[in-house]
Every structure is written in structure tokens, then in C-alpha cells.
Amino acid sequence: MRAFRVAYDGRPYYGFQRQPDVETVEGTLLAALDRLDVTDGDVPAEYAAAGRTDAGVSAVSQTVAFEAPEWLSPSAFNSELPASVRAWASAEVPPAFHATHDASERRYTYHLHAPDADDDLSRAALSALTGDHDFHNLTPDAEGTRRTLDGALTRDGPFLVVRLEAGGFCRQLVRRVVGLLAEVARGESPLGKVDRVLASAPLEGPDGVAPAPAYPLVLTGVQYPEVTFEPDPEAAASAREVFADLRAERQAGARVADSVLDGLER
């Protein structure tokens, strides 16, 4: 069994999980394994992934594991992957390893553009949300909503960087936590709404919390006890080049938008 760390730009994809009629990250990975003759159009034996990121969500440390031939290095994997998906490290794991169930911790990082937000209110709201709670009002899931959440918030220029950690996350929990932080930080909801969200009574309609947009969210860490991933130098260099180019492209796009705004404000 071998586990692979995979980084990807989530914006071109309809999420991680394979779907029949749209392009997903998992579908892209499995298609690459098929072209490499690792599989014959099927899922490889013992295959599992660390998590199912939403459409638009990116990752640094998504992890997939399966029975892989010895020659399948991250670089070999990348030879049949698009630039937006890069395997960059791998580890030999025991036959019973399961990439979903054996993860002890997952970490997400959200880059919230909030230049005028109240940082103190944001931190107070996050502090109230951390710990062991039933998050049934922050997920569409009907079961498995009790989680132990840890978090931190830092200011980076116009962005509030929200880092959330847990053993696992129910659907949309990270994005709805960020959505609630944004409401409180921008003065759209009082700090007391956090207590209402964590209470047993369901919140619906305008009292509910909508998920924040997906694209500023990144899966930045997945921990496995006693598993050490070894970076593939060539593959890691390829991933750095791809994302450096992507950063430059988006910085240029931001400058174009600035030019248009400048012209409209004259």
C-alpha cells in the first residue's frame, strides 16, 4: 500500500468526489491511474481518500492511498495528471491503512477578505465555537454533527486567516463557521448569535448561517500517526512551479481589476 499527498487548485473542479458527468479531482486521479495501466478503468484495490472537498476548494495535503506498483512515484503519477493536480509526496503504509478512517486530524485554512471586519469580535466568536459542540445548525448533515473543533485567527492585510482543526468535519462546517464569523465581524449579526447557533433549537431561513464561498478555502493538513511522507523532489518542484505561475496569473488579474476600478472612480 502506498499513500500519496496531492495538491490541487480546486477552482476548475466540481469538488473532489468522483461524479458521472462533471470534472472532479478524484475522477482526474482515477483517470490518470487508468492511463498508467495501474487500473483497468476501475477504482484501485483498497482505495480511499482523506476527505471530500467541495467544489472550488483547493488542497495542499489531500491524501489518497491504494495498492500501487513500486514504480508509481509522485513524478510518475504526475505524468498523466493535469497541471492543476500535483502528487508531490508519498509513503509506504500498512495493508490495513485507510486514508479516511486513519486520519487523526484535518486542518483547513480560509482566507476571508474582510478589510473592515472587527478582529476582536471575530476572535470572540471563534473562541465560543471551539471545543466540543453539536454543530447541527452549521451543516446539512442530520447525523455525526457533534465535533471537537480547534481554531485560530490571524490578520494578514485585508484578510482574516481562519485555521480550523478537527478529527473530521461534517459537510460545509468550515464554510458555515467562516460565514458566521463574517456575519459577526461585519456587524451583520450580534455576537450572541453564536450561542443560538450552538443551541439545540434548529435555525432556519433568515436565522440560519449560509456557507462562505468555497474558493478561498484550502485543505492544508491531514495527520496520520506514525506515517512519514517523503517528498519527491521532482514532483514537489513541479507543484511549486505550477502554483507560482497560478499566483502570478491571479495577481495580474487583480491588477487588471484595480485598473478598471480606478477608471470607473474618476
C-alpha positions in Angstrom: 0.0 0.0 0.0 1.2 3.5 -0.8 -0.3 6.8 0.2 0.2 10.0 -1.9 0.0 13.6 -0.9 -1.9 15.6 -3.6 -2.1 19.4 -4.1 -4.7 20.9 -6.4 -6.3 24.1 -7.5 -10.0 23.4 -6.8 -11.5 26.2 -8.9 -11.7 24.2 -12.2 -13.4 21.2 -10.5 -16.8 20.2 -9.2 -15.3 19.1 -5.9 -13.1 16.1 -5.0 -15.5 13.2 -5.1 -16.0 11.4 -8.5 -19.2 12.2 -10.3 -20.5 10.8 -13.6 -21.0 13.9 -15.7 -18.7 16.6 -14.4 -14.9 17.0 -13.9 -13.7 16.3 -10.3 -10.3 15.9 -8.7 -10.9 12.3 -7.8 -12.1 11.5 -11.3 -9.0 13.1 -12.7 -6.8 11.0 -10.4 -8.5 7.8 -11.3 -8.4 8.5 -15.0 -4.6 9.1 -14.7 -4.2 5.7 -13.0 -6.2 4.1 -15.8 -3.9 5.7 -18.4 -0.9 4.5 -16.5 -2.3 0.9 -16.5 -2.4 0.8 -12.8 -6.1 0.1 -13.1 -8.4 -1.0 -15.8 -11.0 1.7 -15.6 -11.9 0.9 -12.1 -11.0 2.1 -8.6 -7.7 0.6 -7.4 -7.7 -2.0 -4.6 -8.1 -0.6 -1.1 -8.5 2.9 -2.4 -9.6 5.7 0.0 -9.1 9.4 0.2 -8.7 11.7 3.3 -11.7 13.8 2.6 -14.2 15.1 0.1 -13.6 18.8 -0.5 -16.4 20.9 -2.0 -16.4 22.4 -5.5 -13.9 25.2 -5.7 -11.9 24.1 -2.6 -8.1 23.6 -3.0 -5.7 21.4 -1.2 -2.1 21.0 -0.2 -2.3 17.7 1.7 -5.2 15.8 0.2 -4.2 12.1 0.7 -5.2 9.1 -1.4 -4.0 5.5 -0.7 -4.3 2.3 -2.6 -2.4 -0.8 -3.7 0.2 0.8 -6.0 3.0 -0.8 -8.1 6.5 0.0 -6.8 7.3 2.2 -9.8 4.4 4.6 -9.2 6.2 7.6 -7.7 4.6 11.0 -7.4 6.5 12.1 -10.5 5.2 9.1 -12.5 1.7 9.9 -11.2 2.0 13.5 -12.4 3.0 12.4 -15.9 -0.7 11.7 -16.6 -2.2 14.4 -14.4 -3.1 18.0 -15.5 -1.0 20.8 -14.0 -3.8 21.8 -11.7 -3.4 18.5 -9.8 0.0 17.5 -8.5 1.1 14.5 -6.4 4.2 15.6 -4.5 5.0 13.1 -1.7 4.3 9.5 -0.8 4.7 7.0 2.0 4.6 3.2 2.3 1.7 2.3 4.6 0.4 -0.9 6.2 -2.0 -3.1 4.3 -4.8 -2.1 6.7 -4.3 1.6 6.3 -7.4 3.6 5.4 -6.8 7.2 4.2 -10.2 8.3 5.6 -10.6 6.5 8.9 -6.9 6.6 10.0 -6.6 10.4 9.8 -6.2 11.8 13.3 -6.6 15.4 12.4 -7.6 17.6 9.5 -6.8 21.3 9.1 -8.5 23.8 6.8 -7.4 27.4 6.2 -9.8 30.0 4.9 -8.7 33.4 3.6 -11.6 35.7 4.3 -11.4 39.1 2.6 -12.6 41.3 5.4 -10.7 44.7 5.4 -13.3 46.4 7.6 -14.0 43.5 10.0 -13.8 43.8 13.8 -10.9 41.4 14.6 -11.8 41.3 18.3 -15.4 40.2 17.6 -14.1 37.6 15.1 -11.8 36.1 17.8 -14.6 36.1 20.4 -16.9 34.3 18.0 -14.3 31.8 17.1 -13.4 31.2 20.8 -17.1 30.4 21.5 -17.2 28.0 18.6 -14.1 26.0 19.6 -14.3 23.0 21.8 -16.8 20.1 21.8 -20.2 21.1 20.4 -23.1 19.9 18.4 -22.8 21.8 15.1 -26.2 20.7 13.7 -27.0 24.3 12.8 -23.8 24.6 10.7 -24.2 21.6 8.4 -26.8 20.0 6.2 -25.9 16.6 7.8 -28.5 15.0 10.1 -26.1 12.8 11.9 -22.5 13.0 13.1 -22.8 16.7 13.9 -21.0 16.6 17.3 -17.3 17.5 16.8 -14.4 18.9 18.8 -13.1 22.0 17.0 -9.9 23.9 17.5 -9.2 27.2 15.7 -7.0 30.2 15.3 -7.5 33.6 13.6 -4.8 36.0 12.3 -4.9 39.3 10.4 -2.9 39.4 7.2 -3.5 42.7 5.5 -7.1 42.8 4.2 -7.6 39.1 5.0 -8.6 37.3 8.2 -6.9 33.9 8.0 -9.1 31.3 9.8 -7.5 28.0 10.6 -9.8 25.2 11.9 -8.7 21.8 13.0 -10.7 18.7 14.0 -10.5 14.9 13.7 -13.1 15.2 10.9 -15.6 17.8 9.6 -19.3 17.3 8.7 -20.4 18.8 5.4 -20.0 22.6 5.0 -18.9 23.0 8.6 -15.8 25.0 7.8 -17.5 27.3 5.4 -20.5 27.9 7.7 -18.2 28.6 10.6 -16.5 31.2 8.5 -19.8 32.5 7.3 -20.9 33.0 11.0 -17.5 34.7 11.8 -18.0 37.1 8.9 -21.6 38.0 10.0 -20.4 38.9 13.5 -17.2 40.6 12.4 -19.0 42.8 9.9 -21.7 43.8 12.4 -24.4 41.9 10.4 -25.2 39.7 13.4 -24.6 40.1 17.2 -22.0 38.0 19.0 -24.9 36.4 20.8 -25.9 34.6 17.6 -23.1 32.1 18.2 -25.0 30.8 21.3 -28.2 30.5 19.3 -26.3 28.5 16.6 -24.9 26.1 19.2 -28.2 25.7 21.0 -30.4 22.6 20.4 -33.1 24.5 18.6 -32.8 24.4 14.8 -32.2 27.7 12.9 -33.9 28.0 9.6 -34.5 30.6 6.9 -33.0 34.0 7.6 -31.9 32.9 11.0 -29.6 30.2 9.6 -26.0 30.6 8.5 -25.1 30.4 4.8 -21.7 28.8 3.8 -19.0 31.2 2.9 -17.7 30.9 -0.8 -15.6 27.8 -1.4 -12.7 29.1 -3.4 -10.8 30.8 -0.5 -10.7 27.5 1.4 -7.7 25.1 1.4 -7.2 21.7 3.0 -3.8 22.4 4.4 -3.2 19.4 6.6 -4.1 15.8 7.2 -2.2 14.0 10.0 -1.7 10.2 10.3 0.1 8.8 13.4 3.3 7.0 12.6 3.2 7.8 8.8 6.0 9.9 7.4 5.6 11.2 3.9 8.7 11.6 1.8 8.6 14.5 -0.8 9.5 13.6 -4.3 12.0 16.4 -5.3 11.0 16.5 -8.9 7.3 16.3 -8.2 7.5 18.9 -5.4 9.4 21.3 -7.7 6.7 20.8 -10.4 4.0 21.6 -7.9 5.8 24.8 -6.7 6.2 25.9 -10.3 2.6 25.3 -11.1 1.3 27.3 -8.1 3.8 30.1 -8.6 2.5 30.5 -12.1 -1.0 30.4 -10.8 -0.2 33.1 -8.2 1.3 35.3 -10.8 -1.7 34.9 -13.1 -4.1 35.8 -10.4 -2.0 38.8 -9.2 -2.1 40.1 -12.7 -5.9 39.6 -12.8 -6.1 41.6 -9.6 -4.1 44.4 -11.2 -6.4 44.5 -14.2 -9.4 44.7 -11.8 -7.7 47.6 -10.0 -7.2 49.4 -13.3 -10.8 49.1 -14.2 -11.9 50.3 -10.7 -9.5 53.3 -10.9 -11.0 54.2 -14.3 -14.6 53.9 -13.0 -13.9 56.1 -10.0 -12.5 59.1 -11.9 
